[in-house]
Amino acid sequence: MNKIRIVYAGLDNNTFFLISKEPKFTLTGAGYNEDLLQRSFNPINHIGRFLYLLRSADKLRVLENVLRTLWTATSFFSTGILRKNQNYLRVLSAKKIKIVDIDSQIGVKYLHANADLLLINAWGMLGSEVISACKYGTFNVHPSLLPLYRGSVPTLWALKNNDAQTGVSYMIIDDSMDGGLIINQHIFDLERNDNWYSIELKVAEIIKNTLVDDVCRYIQGELIPYAQDEQLHSKTASYNSYRRIDWETENGIDIYNKINFYLSKIHQVLNNLLFN
């Protein structure tokens, strides 16, 4: 089988590293992330920022190599989102992975010419030109057993509703919110002591153990996409609205999971406020 050309536009570094190291894949691009260009008072952050600028421009390779060497030696002292993505930046530069703004016309053309599959695991809607740009469509990782919990933070809703099981769904995106064709699903049990963090670890372990194989089986035609049962669908609240705590209806465990989950997702903002 020829190597599968993938552009990854998600926000999870572990998934990025999994794809970049997989010999069956060629990572032909990574989604543009403007947050990596945030200005900072930390001088080390400037090295990472300029490294990302050069990688995005795909020019001045000699200077980029110099900055990558400096970044490798000093990134331990970076802060905020650049600290979180220090190894991501290093791998991007070392492997000369192209930065692709998938929401632009240039990005759509790049996808059409250079990727067999667009892979994402982030919340948000994409335009129809983007999701159909690649030969095999856009492959999405969603941490629920679709059609249950379409939308954001589905893991919190599985905990909130005391579900006995939840899982990870791989799907091909269409114009709806998480309503596309299912490629495969992987179920795991929810234990009494599970919380926001333990369920994140379980999801990450499933992705680590199943993503590569399921992508390959889908491309080879061994996994046939199938429609979701619309009679079983449920939706979560939007990411920002669900962040608000309802002190009258939510119990202590729900509030604990919500606070810690959202704090983990806005950790970069807190770091920037405190250290940059």
C-alpha positions, 0 to 999 in steps of 0.5 A: 500500500502506498503511504497515505498523505495526511494533513493534520489540523487538530489541536492534540500534540499526541495525535500529531506525533502519532501521525508524524512517526507512523511509517504508513503515513506521510504528514504533508501538512499541519493546520495553521495555529495563529495562537503560536504567534502571540506576542510575549514579554518572555524572550525565549518565546520570541525564538519559538514565535519566529521559528513558527513564522519561518516554517509558515513562510517555508523560506530561509531554511538556514535561518530556520535551522539556526532558530530550531537549534536555539529553540531546542536548547532554550524552550524549557524556559518558554511559557504559555502555549509555546511551552506546551508546544515546544516539541511540536514546533521542533518536529514541525521544523525538523521534518519541514512540515508545511503549515496549511491554512485550511480555511483559505482558498490556497489551503483548499487547493493544497489539500486537494493536490497534496493530501488523501485525507484531512484529519482533525480532532478539534471543535468547530465547523468547517466549510464544505470546500474544506471537508470535501477537498481530499479524496477520502474526505475529512476524518474526525475524532469525536470522544463519544458514541455518536449519535450521542452527545454531538457537539463540544465536551461530550466526555463531561456529559457522559459523566454528568449523566452517569453513563455506564459506557462511552467511547470514541467515534471516528467519522467522516465529516459532512455539513452537519454538527457531528452527523457524518458517516461513522467509520468505527467506534471503540467503547470503554466502561465508565467506572464509579471513580472516573473523572474529567482527567481519567476519561481523557486518559482513556480516550487518549489511549484508545486513539493511540491504539486504534487510530492508525489501523482504522485510518488504513482500513478505511482507506483500503475499503475494509471499514465501510462508513455507515449512517448514524441512527437519528432517533438516538441522537443527543446534543451537548451545550455549546462550549462557551455556554456550558462553561457557566456553572448552574449552582442550583442544578449541578452537583459538586462532582459535576462542578468539579469535573467542569472546572478542572476540564475547562481549566486544563483547556485554558491553561495557556491563557492562565500561563500567559497572564501569569508569566508572559 
